[in-house]
Amino acid sequence: MWLIMMLRNNLARKRRVLLDGPYGYANLGDNAIAYCMSSFLTKAGIDVTISCLNPDYIEKSIGLPTLPILDFKTLSTSVLKAIGEFDAIIVGGGQQLQEHPVPNPFFGMFSRVCHMARVAKALNVPFIAWSVGMDWPLSPLARLMARHYLGSDNVTLILRDGKSYDHACSMLAGKSCRILHSKDAVFMLANFLSDDVTRSTELNFTRNKRLIVSPSIIKPQQGLRKMVELCEEAAQLGYEVKGWHSEIRPGYDLKVREMVDWGTIPGFEWLPPNPIDTNEVASLLSSASLLLTTRMHPAIIAVAQGVPAYGIATNLKMRSVFDELSMPYTNTEDLEALNFHDIVESQFEKSFSMAQQFSANAELGGEQVLKAAFVDA
């Protein structure tokens, strides 16, 4: 916190930062990242503009000025021309070092990040990737672009998981960029929630039993049928069961509503899937006495508020997240053997403790960002 106080007291003028990421496109986890990062920066006295997929939604939900994200497919490149107007460029959160399925120099998140870094390098503007994940392996083209554009001394890469950190260190060995490690910024969420949400969370365990299930597509489809069975067991034990999606882009999680029959769960209903702001997401999840999810950010938001969360790990990424958080979970291949009693009897306390530790670590990551942008620059 000393760095935040120093910046507030010593800056001759207010600094401007561009926060860039795939926000505002019906992925409420990504939007929570934008909310937490922009809140941290604003608290430090920084003027924040957000470059995003849906400027109107982000302006309404977060209340900050926006620019359209870089997209060569639609020839949306105005953000590149604006980079020189900012004191630092921050690519924030998510698996943004993820290559397009067909390796190329223009399309996909990885290429977008490299082009933002390319212009920042040319203008000598500090470029920080904050709490991002990296896919691996990357194509030779992507590795070449990374070494050329992300290896410069104006670049700081702060990776959100150990594997991404190790891969970045290996790929950029010998380059002059800084490579650091910090937890997902969403762990800081409790620091920025409105008082109404905080009070709601404190009352969580006095409420009736409520299970919120947040499913994504599971292969084979039998996994979804098993989730329905678990919800049926919960209803038989007196739980109010509600469904909710954090990812509502067309072709994603909403498809699960048609893949299996959720109507067999007594009293079940889907909560409205329309985009809501991060305070509303936190309030919704804090209304649960238990969350059953296949998604990372609903789990983080729930556990950060002291709501027990049980995970269904659909891939290695989810296993890694749940393991790091010490959160109880089951792999999809083991799902058939699971029953709701096992879930309820799981040990959730350690995940709450880890969430508090990760919150402190995420805040240190924010201070690393400020240092890279305004002290080391």
N, C-alpha and C positions, 0 to 999 in steps of 0.2 A: 504493500500500500504506500510505502514511502515514495515510490516512483510516481504514483498518481498525484500525491500531494505536491511533489516537486514540479510536475508539469503544470498543475493548476496555478502554482504560485509564481513560476519563473518564465512562462512563455510570454514573450513580448506581444504576440498576437495569437489568436486562436488557430490551431492547426486543423487542416482539412484532410480527411481520409476517405478513400473510396473502398468500400467493402463490397466484394464481388462474389457471387455464387448463384446456384440454381434455385433461387428463392421465389416463392409466390406462384408455384405451379402445382398446387394441390398436394404437395408433400409436406405435411405439417411438421415433420421432424426437421427438414431443412429450414422451414420458417422459424422454428424454435432456435436453431443455430443463429440465424440472422438477428433474432430478438435478443439473445444473450450477448452476442458479440457487440452489437450496436449499443446495447445498454451499458456494457462495460466501458466502451470507448467514450460514450456520452458522459458517463459518470466521471471520467478522467478529464473532462473539459474539451473533448475533441468534437469538431463538427464532422458528422458522418453523412455521406451520400451512399446509397446502396445501388449497385448495378445488379439487375435481376431479370428473371423471366417475365414477371408480371408486375410492372411498376405500379399500376393502379392499386392492386391488392396490397402491396407492401406499403405504399404511402398511407392507405387507409388503416391498416392493421398495426403498423409500427410508428407511423407519423413522421417519417424522415423523407427528404428528397431522394429521388431515384433517377437512374438512367437505364435504358435497355441494355441487356447483356450482349456481349460480343457474339455474333452469329453470322458466319460467312454464308450460310445457306440462304439467309434472307437479306444479305448485304447490310446487316445492322452493325456498322463499325464505328458509330459516333463515339463510343466509349474510348476507343483508342486515341481519338483526337483530344479527349478530355483529360487524359492521364497527366499531362503536364500541369494541370490546374490544381493537383493535389500534392500534399506533402508526403504521402505514402499510399501504396496500393496494397490492400489485404485481400487475398483470396481465402474465403472463410469456410471451413468445415466440409464435411461430406467426403465421399470417395472421389474427390475432384481430380486426382492423378490417375484417372481411369481412361484407358485408351478406347477409341472407337473400334467396333468389331472389325472394320476394314482399316488397317493402318494407313493414315494419310496425314498430311501436314496442316489440314485446315479444320476438319470436322471432329467433334467429340470434345469432352471436357479437358482432356490432357492437352490437346492442341490449343484449345482456347487459353488455358493457363500459360502455355509457352508463349503465345503471341502477346498476352498482356505483359509478361515478363520481358519480352523482346523490346517493347516500346518503353517500358520503365527503365530498362538498361540504357537505351539510347538517350533518354532524358535524365539519367542519373537520379531517378526517383527510387527510394527504398521499396522493395517488393517483398512482401511477407506472405507465405502460405501458412495459415493458422489452423492447427488441429485438423489437418487433412489426412486422408488415407490414400495409399498407393496400391494399384493393382500390380500383380507380378505373375508371370514374366511380362515384360514390355518388348515390343518389336525393336529391331535395330534402329528403325527410323525414330521411334519415340525416345530411345536412349540417346541417340545423337542430338535430338532437339533439346532434351533435358540438359545434357552436358553443355550445350552451346548457350541456352537461354536461362537455365536455372542454376548454373554453376558460377555466376558472377558474384563479385563482392558486394553488390547491392541487394543480394537475395538472402533471405532467411527462411528456411523450411522448418516448420514445427509440425512433426508428424503425430498422429493421434494414437498410434499403436506401435508396439515393439517391432512387428514384422515390417511395417512400412518404414520405420526408422532404419532398420538394418539394411533394407533394400536400397534406400536413398543413400545411405553412407557408402554402400558398395558401388552404386552406379555413379556417384559424384566424387569418388575418391580422387584426391589431388586437386580438386577445384577449390575456389576461394569462398564459396558460399558457406553460410552457417547452417548446421543441421541440428535440430533440437527435438525434444519429445515432450508432449503435454496431452492430458486427457481431453475428451470431448467437451467443448464449451457449454453444452447443454447441462452439464453437471452444476453449473453456476446458477441455474434457473431460479432456485429458491431465493437467491439474493435480490432478484429483480421483480418478483411477483407482486401484484397489488395486495393491499391489506385484506381485501375481501377474500381473495384466494387463500391467503395464509390462514385466516380464521377458519375457512372452510376445511382446510387440511387438518387443523388441530382438532376438529370435531369428527374426523373421519371414523374413528373406531367406536364412536357412540351410535353410529347408524345401524340400520338393519343390514343383514348380509347382502352384499351386492357384488356380483361377478361381472366384470366387463371383459369380453373376449374380443381380441383384435387380430383377426386372422389374415394371412396372405395366401397366395396360391401355394399349395403343397403337392409335390409329386412323390409317390403316386397319390391319386385322389383319395385313396383310403384314409390318408392322414387327416383330411378334412372331415370325413365321416366320423373318425375317432374323436375329433374335437367336438362335434355335435353330441356324441355319446357322453363326453365329459361334462358338457353343459347340461345335458339331461340329468346326470347324476347330481349336479349342483342344485338344480331346481328341485329335485326330490328331497334334498337336504335343507330346503327352505331358502335358497339363494334366489334373489331377483337377478335374472340373467339378461344382459344387454350386449348387443354387438356394436362395434365402432371401428372405423378405419382411419388410420393416419395417412394413408397413401391412396388418393382418390383420382389419380390420373386415369384416363380411359385405357382399358386393357390391363389394368393392374388389379389391386385388391378387390375392387367392387365385383369382379367376376366370380368370387367365391360364393356370392349370394345365389347364383344360378347353378353352381356345380354340385351342391348337396342341398338337402331339405332341412332348413333350419327351423321350419314350422313345427317340428316334433318336440321342440323344447318348450315346456309349459311357460306361458307368459312372455316368451321371447319377443323382442323387437329390436330393429336396427335404429340406433341413434342417428340423427341427421348427419349425412356425410359432407355437407357443404363446408367450404373452407372457413375456419374460425381462427381467431387470433390466439396467440400462445397462452395468454392468461385464461382464455376459455378452455383450451386444451387441458391446462393444468387443473382447472376447476373440475372439468369432467372426470379426469382420472382420479382426482382426490375424492370424488364421490364414491369410488369403489372400495370395497373391503378386500378385493383381490382382483388382480389383472392376469389374464392368460393371453400371451401374445407371441407372435412370430417375428415381431418387429423390434428394432433396437431402440429407437427414440421414445416410443411409448413406455418401454421398460425403464429407461433412464429417468424420464419425467415422473413416473410413478414412484420409483424407489427413492428418488431425491426428495420426495414429499412424505416418505415413510409409509407408502402403500405397498403391501406385499405384491411382488410380481413373479410369475412363473413363466419360463420361456419354453417355446418349442423351437429348437435349433434346426433350421432348414438348410444351413450351409456352414462352411468353416468360419466365415466372418461372424455369424451369430454365435457359434460356439466360443469363439475367442472373446467376444464381448461379454457373454454370460459368465465365462470362466473368470475373466478379469474382475468382474463385478461380484464374484462369489454368489451369483444368483442361481437358485435351483432351476434346473431345466432338464428336458428330455430331448434326445435326438429323434428326428422323424422316424428313423429305422427302428427305434425302440418304443414307439408311441403306443403300439397295440397293448403292451403290458401295463400301461399306466392307468390308474383309476383316480377319481377325484379325491378320495380319502388320502392318497399318497401326496397329492398336491397340497392339501390343507395342512398336512402334518410336516411339510417341508420346513427347513430352517431358513427363515428370511432375515434374521437379525444381522447376520454378517454382511448382507448386501446393503443394509442401511448404513452400517459403519463404513463400508467401502465407498459408498456414495458420498459421504461426508469427506473422506480423504480425497476422493477424486475432485470434489468441488474446490478444495483448497489447491490441488494441483492444477486444475483448470484456471484458477485465478492467477497462479504463478505464470501459466502460459500467457495469459493476458498481459502480465507485466513484461514478459519476454517480447511480446509484440511491441509494446510501447518503447522498450529499450532499443529494439531493432529499428523502429521508425524514427525515433527522435533523439536518441543518445548515441548509438553507434553510427548513425548515418553521417 
